[in-house]
Amino acid sequence: MGAYVAVAFGSIVFIAIVIILSLATINKGYSYKHTIDPHPDEEIEKKTKQN
């Protein structure tokens, strides 16, 4: 009976660690600052408007 309790406790701890690491990874991904290069056509339009 004690072995079942130990396995159940170990499983719960393992699942908790996996959930915590998953949440940390998701949080880090959402906090990343994504940048997008401007479209080449927009660059040409800006240059022609400035001249």
Residue frames as qw, qx, qy, qz and C-alpha x, y, z in Angstrom:
[[0.000, 0.886, 0.463, 0.000, 0.00, 0.00, 0.00],
 [0.327, -0.776, 0.092, 0.531, 2.88, 2.36, 0.78],
 [0.420, -0.078, 0.583, 0.691, 4.34, 1.84, -2.68],
 [0.184, 0.668, 0.633, 0.345, 1.09, 2.97, -4.29],
 [0.191, -0.931, -0.213, 0.226, 1.11, 6.15, -2.21],
 [0.429, -0.545, 0.346, 0.632, 4.72, 6.86, -3.15],
 [0.354, 0.210, 0.670, 0.618, 4.03, 6.31, -6.85],
 [0.046, 0.827, 0.537, 0.159, 0.90, 8.48, -6.70],
 [0.293, -0.871, -0.032, 0.393, 2.77, 11.24, -4.88],
 [0.442, -0.317, 0.497, 0.676, 5.68, 11.06, -7.32],
 [0.293, 0.471, 0.678, 0.482, 3.29, 11.20, -10.27],
 [0.061, -0.923, -0.377, 0.036, 1.52, 14.26, -8.87],
 [0.368, -0.733, 0.194, 0.538, 4.84, 16.01, -8.27],
 [0.432, -0.026, 0.627, 0.647, 6.00, 15.16, -11.81],
 [0.179, 0.693, 0.618, 0.325, 2.75, 16.46, -13.33],
 [0.194, -0.929, -0.189, 0.251, 3.01, 19.67, -11.29],
 [0.421, -0.510, 0.380, 0.647, 6.58, 20.24, -12.50],
 [0.355, 0.266, 0.680, 0.585, 5.55, 19.68, -16.13],
 [0.040, 0.853, 0.505, 0.127, 2.63, 22.13, -15.79],
 [0.306, -0.852, 0.011, 0.424, 4.83, 24.78, -14.14],
 [0.415, -0.295, 0.524, 0.683, 7.50, 24.46, -16.84],
 [0.280, 0.507, 0.685, 0.443, 4.85, 24.60, -19.57],
 [0.068, -0.932, -0.350, 0.064, 3.36, 27.78, -18.13],
 [0.380, -0.704, 0.219, 0.559, 6.80, 29.35, -17.80],
 [0.414, 0.007, 0.637, 0.650, 7.59, 28.53, -21.43],
 [0.155, 0.721, 0.608, 0.295, 4.27, 29.94, -22.65],
 [0.218, -0.920, -0.169, 0.280, 4.78, 33.08, -20.57],
 [0.422, -0.487, 0.396, 0.654, 8.26, 33.57, -22.00],
 [0.351, 0.295, 0.687, 0.563, 6.92, 33.13, -25.54],
 [0.034, 0.857, 0.494, 0.141, 4.20, 35.73, -25.05],
 [0.308, -0.868, -0.006, 0.390, 6.63, 38.22, -23.55],
 [0.572, -0.066, 0.447, 0.685, 8.96, 38.02, -26.58],
 [0.223, 0.726, 0.019, -0.650, 8.92, 41.23, -28.65],
 [0.653, 0.328, 0.596, 0.333, 8.16, 40.23, -32.25],
 [0.060, 0.649, -0.178, -0.737, 9.23, 42.58, -35.01],
 [0.691, 0.512, 0.497, 0.115, 8.21, 42.66, -38.64],
 [0.354, -0.178, 0.361, 0.844, 10.32, 44.09, -41.44],
 [0.382, 0.580, 0.127, -0.708, 8.56, 46.77, -43.48],
 [0.745, 0.456, 0.481, 0.083, 7.16, 45.75, -46.85],
 [0.485, -0.082, 0.358, 0.794, 9.44, 46.81, -49.74],
 [0.119, 0.643, 0.520, 0.550, 6.57, 48.63, -51.49],
 [0.342, -0.894, -0.280, 0.077, 6.00, 50.75, -48.39],
 [0.559, -0.467, 0.165, 0.665, 9.69, 51.70, -48.35],
 [0.345, 0.254, 0.488, 0.761, 9.47, 52.85, -51.99],
 [0.096, -0.807, -0.486, -0.321, 6.31, 54.88, -51.28],
 [0.470, -0.799, -0.140, 0.348, 7.95, 56.62, -48.32],
 [0.517, -0.246, 0.308, 0.760, 10.99, 57.52, -50.40],
 [0.205, 0.450, 0.539, 0.681, 8.89, 58.91, -53.24],
 [0.240, -0.869, -0.417, -0.111, 6.73, 60.98, -50.86],
 [0.519, -0.668, -0.011, 0.533, 9.81, 62.47, -49.21],
 [0.414, -0.066, 0.409, 0.810, 11.27, 63.60, -52.54]]
